[in-house]
Amino acid sequence: MDLGSLLLLSGLALTGGGVALWRLRASRDELTRRVFSQPIVKIGEVRNKSIVVVVGTVTHTEMIAAPLTHRPCAAFEYVETSKESDVWHERARRIAGVDFTVTDKSGEALVHGTDVEMLLMKDKTVTFGNGHWERREGVIANGDRIAVVGYASREPDPRPQTTGLGYRDRPTVLVIRSTRRGRARITNSPAVLDRAQH
């Protein structure tokens, strides 16, 4: 069965705002799969100056508070939607993050979390206004497992414990960041993370 047929059958099974919201989330899931479709690389095996997908565990020192639940986190994605005439519309979106490290058994990478796109699974939802408004939030916190795609390069380690050393004397660290051609992206989608198990 082709994608068009699947969408038609799914559309028949749902009505009103449910269809619009389902389509919004389905298209987002498809975007996540497409963005993270290339092979996952172990951090210790990443080639310098390349676009990579890595999977690892988040560690960070500085924290910010998520807007909906006020949870301490390294990054969050917050979305507010409203339903009008049975169609859901996105009214607000906030993304914020700090720099953090992600580690696997082969090494660590520093992720510039201040300039990334989040494709997070929303684990907290608040509905109000008789079901016509919805606030949803996803976070990544210390100890979470995530996937990151972006431009990877070896650079002098900018973290505070190394700043007292001269620029040339500092140890290097793998840094994953956005570029002018494309933004780095982060997800905690199980569909992506499960690929790293194989």
Backbone hydrogen bonds, N-H to C=O, Kabsch-Sander energy under -0.5 kcal/mol:
donor,donor_aa,acceptor,acceptor_aa,energy
6,L,2,D,-2.0
7,L,3,L,-2.5
8,L,4,G,-2.1
9,L,5,S,-2.6
10,S,6,L,-2.4
11,G,7,L,-2.5
12,L,8,L,-1.9
13,A,9,L,-1.2
14,L,10,S,-0.8
14,L,11,G,-0.6
18,G,15,T,-1.2
19,V,15,T,-0.6
19,V,16,G,-1.1
20,A,16,G,-1.2
21,L,17,G,-3.0
22,W,18,G,-2.4
23,R,19,V,-2.7
24,L,20,A,-2.2
25,R,21,L,-2.3
26,A,22,W,-3.0
27,S,23,R,-2.6
28,R,24,L,-1.5
29,D,25,R,-2.3
30,E,26,A,-2.2
31,L,27,S,-2.1
32,T,28,R,-2.3
33,R,29,D,-2.3
34,R,30,E,-2.3
35,V,31,L,-2.8
36,F,32,T,-2.1
37,S,34,R,-1.3
41,V,53,V,-3.0
45,E,42,K,-2.0
46,V,43,I,-1.4
49,K,152,A,-1.2
50,S,152,A,-1.5
52,V,50,S,-0.6
52,V,150,G,-2.4
53,V,39,P,-0.5
54,V,148,V,-2.5
56,G,146,I,-2.1
57,T,103,T,-2.8
58,V,144,D,-3.0
59,T,101,T,-2.9
64,I,73,C,-2.6
66,A,71,R,-2.3
70,H,66,A,-1.5
73,C,64,I,-2.6
74,A,140,I,-2.7
75,A,140,I,-1.3
76,F,96,A,-2.4
77,E,138,G,-2.5
78,Y,94,R,-2.9
79,V,136,R,-2.7
80,E,92,A,-2.7
81,T,134,E,-2.7
82,S,89,H,-2.3
83,K,132,H,-2.6
84,E,82,S,-0.5
84,E,87,V,-2.8
87,V,84,E,-1.4
89,H,82,S,-3.1
91,R,80,E,-3.3
92,A,80,E,-1.7
94,R,78,Y,-2.6
96,A,76,F,-1.7
98,V,74,A,-2.4
100,F,111,V,-1.9
101,T,59,T,-2.8
102,V,109,A,-2.5
103,T,57,T,-2.1
104,D,107,G,-2.4
107,G,104,D,-1.0
109,A,102,V,-2.2
110,L,174,L,-3.4
111,V,100,F,-3.5
111,V,109,A,-0.6
112,H,110,L,-0.5
112,H,176,I,-2.3
113,G,111,V,-1.6
115,D,112,H,-1.1
117,E,184,A,-2.8
119,L,186,I,-2.9
123,D,121,M,-0.7
123,D,137,E,-1.2
124,K,137,E,-1.8
126,V,135,R,-2.8
128,F,133,W,-2.1
132,H,128,F,-0.6
132,H,129,G,-1.4
133,W,128,F,-2.1
134,E,81,T,-2.6
135,R,126,V,-2.9
136,R,79,V,-2.9
137,E,124,K,-2.4
138,G,77,E,-2.3
140,I,75,A,-2.3
143,G,58,V,-3.1
144,D,141,A,-2.5
146,I,56,G,-2.7
147,A,187,T,-2.7
148,V,54,V,-2.7
149,V,185,R,-2.4
150,G,52,V,-1.8
151,Y,177,R,-2.4
152,A,50,S,-3.2
152,A,150,G,-0.5
153,S,175,V,-2.1
155,E,153,S,-0.5
155,E,173,V,-2.2
157,D,171,P,-3.3
162,T,159,R,-2.5
163,T,159,R,-0.6
163,T,160,P,-0.9
165,L,162,T,-1.4
169,D,166,G,-0.7
170,R,166,G,-1.3
173,V,155,E,-2.8
174,L,108,E,-0.6
175,V,153,S,-3.0
176,I,110,L,-2.9
177,R,151,Y,-2.1
179,T,182,G,-3.0
184,A,115,D,-0.6
185,R,149,V,-2.4
186,I,117,E,-2.0
187,T,147,A,-2.2
188,N,119,L,-0.6
192,V,189,S,-1.1
193,L,189,S,-2.5
194,D,190,P,-2.8
195,R,192,V,-1.0
196,A,192,V,-0.6
196,A,193,L,-1.3
197,Q,194,D,-1.3
198,H,195,R,-1.2
